[in-house]
Amino acid sequence: MAIADFNELNEKAEILKVLAHPVRLCIIRGLWENGGCNVSHMQSCLETPQSTLSQHLQKLKTAGIVLATREGTKIYYELNMDMIGNLLPFLFPEQ
């Protein structure tokens, strides 16, 4: 295996590691279903403290899975479909 191949596989493994948490998968599914939303909306749906939710969102943002856009005082989150779009039907076939 060439080093370039290994590097690419390592990047994919890192994405899977970030996704390997039930709260993060729930965030991903919610963003896919709703097309995006802010933390307040996610917090009410997930019944998770905002600090916990923010930590999970930061991991998803750092991995490039979630994109964030500021709208006034709120931050609007959406999926980076270029990165994860092909994986969504596999993760959530019921959608």
Residue, then its C-alpha position, 0 to 999 in steps of 0.5 A: m500500500a502506498i503512503a498516499d493510500f494510507n493517508e487517505l484511509n487514515e482521513k476516512a477513519e478519522i471521520l468515522k471516529v467522529l461519527a461513532h457517538p450516538v449524540r453526534l449521529c443524532i445531530i447528523r440525522g436531525l440536520w439531514e431531516n431539517g436541512g439545518c438549524n441552530v443550537s437552541h432547536m437542537q437542544s430542545c429536540l435532543e434534551t441535552p445541555q447546551s455545553t454538551l451539544s456544543q462540544h459535539l458540534q465542535k468535533l463535527k465542525t473540526a472534522g468538516i462534517v458540519l458547517a456553521t454560519r452566523e445569523g445575528t446572535k445565533i449560529y446556524y448549522e448544516l451538513n457538509m454534503d460534499m463530505i458526508g452526503n453519500l454516507l447518509p443513506f447508509l447511516f439512516p436508510e429509513q429516511 
